[in-house]
């Protein structure tokens, strides 16, 4: 018998069609993919960096679970008489690097903490300014917006529970401690939240490059809610329709648009200035 006539043993009992037959069909049905689940918030907030962690340590509403410090960071906390609230674990910088990645600027501090409670939108103060974010997903931008909000004494930042970054990690670092200073209000439906603000007497002003009026010329009144949309997409149609005014910010230079975090800072400056003049 030649090699060409020899039939390998493993082919002898191979079925002609491995996908045929009711049993195979039933197994395929049983492997149907499960329905995708809604994103659930992280169990713990990761905070790192000097300003972020020390602000959390100073906030009695923030429950600290674990605190990791390098020797240098521990000495600095002691010198500045900052209480750690929990017994820290002294580690080498490489240990924190491994937890966060080599690009994270942690300055020798890493904390694991609980989320802060989200206030009820109907119980926000009826004076001053709040910011409303319409699906801004970049954590660096949201963190920078929170930092500007703290600088301008904003009463709260309102954002959706979905289509927004978690208040942890990069966002917290970018906020540089502002997470502990500005209440973050999470809502399920932004249009409904804006309607509630309208009902509570807020003037809701959407910011859009194609707005009919210049923000600097609008007769603003307190309480004021400034609404910002995501870069590129801007405000969603339903958000625009729910705002009482849609305004633009005119720029004197050749570039007519700003990064959303810069736009937020400028809008807050204009808003605070206009409210004080009236």
C-alpha positions as CSV (number, residue, x, y, z in Angstrom):
1,X,0.0,0.0,0.0
2,X,1.4,3.4,-1.0
3,X,1.5,6.4,1.3
4,X,-1.1,8.0,-1.0
5,X,-3.6,5.2,-0.3
6,X,-3.0,5.4,3.5
7,X,-5.9,7.2,5.3
8,X,-4.9,8.9,8.6
9,X,-6.7,7.3,11.6
10,X,-8.0,10.6,12.9
11,X,-10.1,11.1,9.8
12,X,-11.8,7.7,10.0
13,X,-14.8,8.6,12.1
14,X,-15.0,12.3,11.4
15,X,-18.6,13.4,10.8
16,X,-19.3,14.9,7.4
17,X,-21.1,17.9,8.8
18,X,-20.1,19.0,12.3
19,X,-22.8,21.7,12.4
20,X,-25.7,19.6,11.3
21,X,-28.3,17.9,13.6
22,X,-30.7,19.2,16.2
23,X,-28.3,18.7,19.1
24,X,-25.7,21.0,17.6
25,X,-28.4,23.6,16.8
26,X,-29.6,23.5,20.4
27,X,-26.0,24.0,21.7
28,X,-25.6,27.1,19.5
29,X,-28.9,28.6,20.7
30,X,-27.8,28.0,24.3
31,X,-24.6,30.1,23.7
32,X,-26.5,33.2,22.8
33,X,-24.7,36.4,24.0
34,X,-26.2,37.9,27.1
35,X,-27.8,41.4,27.0
36,X,-25.3,44.1,27.6
37,X,-25.5,45.6,31.1
38,X,-25.6,49.2,32.0
39,X,-22.3,50.5,33.4
40,X,-22.1,50.2,37.1
41,X,-20.1,52.7,39.2
42,X,-16.8,51.5,40.6
43,X,-16.9,50.3,44.2
44,X,-14.0,52.5,45.2
45,X,-12.7,55.9,44.1
46,X,-8.9,56.0,43.3
47,X,-7.3,59.3,44.3
48,X,-3.7,60.2,43.7
49,X,-1.5,63.2,43.7
50,X,-0.8,65.7,46.4
51,X,-3.7,68.2,46.0
52,X,-6.2,65.4,45.2
53,X,-5.4,63.2,48.2
54,X,-4.9,66.0,50.8
55,X,-8.2,67.6,49.8
56,X,-9.9,64.2,50.3
57,X,-8.2,63.8,53.7
58,X,-9.5,67.3,54.7
59,X,-13.1,66.4,53.6
60,X,-15.1,64.8,56.5
61,X,-17.7,63.6,53.9
62,X,-15.1,61.5,52.1
63,X,-14.5,58.0,53.7
64,X,-10.9,56.9,53.2
65,X,-10.5,53.1,53.0
66,X,-6.8,52.8,52.4
67,X,-3.8,55.2,52.1
68,X,-0.5,54.4,50.5
69,X,2.4,56.8,51.0
70,X,6.0,56.9,50.1
71,X,8.4,57.9,52.9
72,X,8.9,61.4,51.4
73,X,5.1,61.9,51.1
74,X,4.6,60.7,54.7
75,X,7.3,63.2,56.0
76,X,5.7,66.0,54.0
77,X,2.2,65.3,55.4
78,X,3.7,65.3,58.9
79,X,5.6,68.5,58.4
80,X,2.4,70.2,57.2
81,X,0.4,68.7,60.0
82,X,-2.1,67.0,57.7
83,X,-3.9,64.1,59.4
84,X,-4.1,60.9,57.5
85,X,-7.3,59.7,59.2
86,X,-6.3,56.1,58.6
87,X,-3.0,54.3,59.3
88,X,-1.1,54.6,56.0
89,X,0.9,51.9,54.4
90,X,4.4,53.1,53.6
91,X,5.5,51.8,50.2
92,X,8.2,52.4,47.6
93,X,7.2,54.6,44.6
94,X,7.3,51.6,42.3
95,X,4.4,50.0,44.2
96,X,2.2,53.0,43.4
97,X,3.5,53.0,39.8
98,X,2.4,49.4,39.4
99,X,-1.1,50.3,40.6
100,X,-1.6,53.4,38.5
101,X,0.8,52.9,35.5
102,X,4.1,54.7,34.9
103,X,2.5,57.9,33.4
104,X,0.5,58.8,36.5
105,X,2.0,61.7,38.5
106,X,1.1,60.5,42.0
107,X,3.7,62.4,44.0
108,X,3.9,59.5,46.4
109,X,0.2,59.4,47.5
110,X,-2.6,57.0,46.6
111,X,-5.9,56.7,48.4
112,X,-8.8,54.3,48.0
113,X,-12.1,55.9,49.1
114,X,-15.8,55.7,48.9
115,X,-17.9,57.7,46.4
116,X,-19.4,61.0,47.7
117,X,-23.1,61.1,47.8
118,X,-24.9,62.8,44.8
119,X,-27.1,65.7,46.0
120,X,-30.7,66.0,45.0
121,X,-31.0,68.4,42.1
122,X,-34.2,69.8,43.6
123,X,-32.3,70.9,46.7
124,X,-29.6,72.9,45.1
125,X,-29.1,76.5,46.4
126,X,-31.3,79.1,44.7
127,X,-28.4,81.6,44.2
128,X,-25.3,81.7,42.2
129,X,-24.3,79.4,39.3
130,X,-24.4,75.7,38.5
131,X,-22.8,74.0,35.5
132,X,-24.6,71.3,33.5
133,X,-22.5,68.9,31.3
134,X,-24.2,67.3,28.3
135,X,-22.3,64.0,27.7
136,X,-18.8,65.4,28.1
137,X,-16.8,62.1,28.3
138,X,-13.2,63.1,28.5
139,X,-12.0,62.8,32.2
140,X,-9.3,65.5,31.7
141,X,-11.9,68.0,30.5
142,X,-14.4,67.2,33.2
143,X,-11.7,67.4,35.9
144,X,-10.5,70.8,34.5
145,X,-14.2,72.0,34.5
146,X,-14.5,71.0,38.1
147,X,-11.3,72.9,39.0
148,X,-12.7,76.0,37.3
149,X,-16.0,75.5,39.0
150,X,-14.3,75.5,42.4
151,X,-12.4,78.6,41.5
152,X,-15.6,80.4,40.6
153,X,-17.6,79.1,43.6
154,X,-20.0,77.1,41.5
155,X,-22.8,75.6,43.6
156,X,-22.8,72.2,41.8
157,X,-21.9,70.4,38.6
158,X,-24.7,68.4,37.0
159,X,-23.9,65.5,34.7
160,X,-25.5,62.2,33.6
161,X,-24.8,58.9,35.3
162,X,-24.2,57.4,31.8
163,X,-22.0,58.8,29.1
164,X,-19.8,60.6,31.6
165,X,-16.5,59.6,33.2
166,X,-16.3,58.1,36.7
167,X,-15.3,60.6,39.4
168,X,-12.1,58.7,40.1
169,X,-8.5,58.3,38.7
170,X,-7.6,60.8,36.0
171,X,-10.7,62.9,36.5
172,X,-9.9,63.3,40.2
173,X,-6.3,64.2,39.4
174,X,-7.3,66.7,36.8
175,X,-9.7,68.3,39.2
176,X,-6.8,68.8,41.7
177,X,-9.0,68.5,44.8
178,X,-12.1,70.2,43.4
179,X,-14.1,66.9,43.7
180,X,-14.1,67.6,47.4
181,X,-15.3,71.2,47.0
182,X,-18.0,71.2,44.3
183,X,-21.0,68.8,44.6
184,X,-21.3,66.5,41.7
185,X,-25.0,65.8,40.9
186,X,-25.6,62.6,38.8
187,X,-28.9,62.4,36.9
188,X,-30.5,59.7,34.7
189,X,-32.0,62.1,32.2
190,X,-30.5,65.5,31.4
191,X,-33.6,67.0,29.7
192,X,-35.7,66.0,32.7
193,X,-33.0,67.6,35.0
194,X,-33.1,70.8,33.0
195,X,-36.9,70.9,33.3
196,X,-36.6,70.5,37.0
197,X,-34.0,73.4,37.1
198,X,-36.4,75.5,35.0
199,X,-39.3,74.7,37.4
200,X,-37.1,75.7,40.4
201,X,-36.5,79.1,38.9
202,X,-33.1,78.6,37.3
203,X,-32.3,80.5,34.1
204,X,-30.9,77.7,31.9
205,X,-28.4,78.9,29.3
206,X,-27.1,76.5,26.7
207,X,-23.7,77.4,25.2
208,X,-23.4,76.8,21.5
209,X,-21.2,78.4,18.8
210,X,-24.4,78.9,16.7
211,X,-26.4,80.4,19.6
212,X,-28.7,83.3,18.6
213,X,-27.3,85.7,21.3
214,X,-23.9,86.6,22.6
215,X,-23.6,85.5,26.2
216,X,-21.9,88.8,27.1
217,X,-25.2,90.6,26.0
218,X,-27.7,88.3,27.6
219,X,-29.5,89.6,30.7
220,X,-28.5,86.8,33.0
221,X,-30.3,86.2,36.3
222,X,-29.6,84.1,39.4
223,X,-29.9,81.2,40.0
224,X,-28.1,80.5,36.7
225,X,-27.4,77.1,35.0
226,X,-24.8,77.2,32.2
227,X,-25.1,74.1,30.0
228,X,-22.1,72.8,28.0
229,X,-22.0,70.2,25.3
230,X,-19.3,67.7,24.3
231,X,-16.5,68.9,22.0
232,X,-17.4,68.3,18.3
233,X,-21.0,67.3,19.0
234,X,-22.0,70.2,21.1
235,X,-25.4,70.3,22.8
236,X,-27.9,67.6,21.8
237,X,-31.0,68.8,20.1
238,X,-33.3,68.0,23.1
239,X,-30.9,69.8,25.4
240,X,-31.0,72.9,23.2
241,X,-34.8,72.8,23.2
242,X,-35.0,72.5,27.0
243,X,-32.7,75.4,27.7
244,X,-34.5,78.8,28.1
245,X,-31.7,80.5,26.1
246,X,-29.0,79.3,23.7
247,X,-26.1,81.7,23.5
248,X,-22.7,81.8,21.9
249,X,-19.4,83.4,23.0
250,X,-17.9,85.7,20.4
251,X,-14.2,85.5,20.0
252,X,-12.2,88.4,18.6
253,X,-9.4,86.2,17.1
254,X,-9.3,83.9,14.1
255,X,-10.1,80.8,16.1
256,X,-13.7,80.9,17.1
257,X,-14.0,77.9,19.3
258,X,-12.4,76.8,22.5
259,X,-11.7,73.5,24.3
260,X,-14.7,72.8,26.4
261,X,-12.9,73.2,29.7
262,X,-11.6,76.6,28.6
263,X,-15.1,77.5,27.3
264,X,-16.5,76.6,30.8
265,X,-13.9,78.9,32.5
266,X,-14.7,81.8,30.2
267,X,-18.5,81.3,30.5
268,X,-18.2,81.3,34.3
269,X,-16.2,84.5,34.2
270,X,-18.8,86.2,31.9
271,X,-21.7,84.8,34.0
272,X,-20.3,85.9,37.3
273,X,-19.4,89.4,35.9
274,X,-22.9,89.9,34.4
275,X,-24.7,88.8,37.5
276,X,-22.6,91.2,39.7
277,X,-23.4,94.1,37.3
278,X,-27.2,93.5,37.6
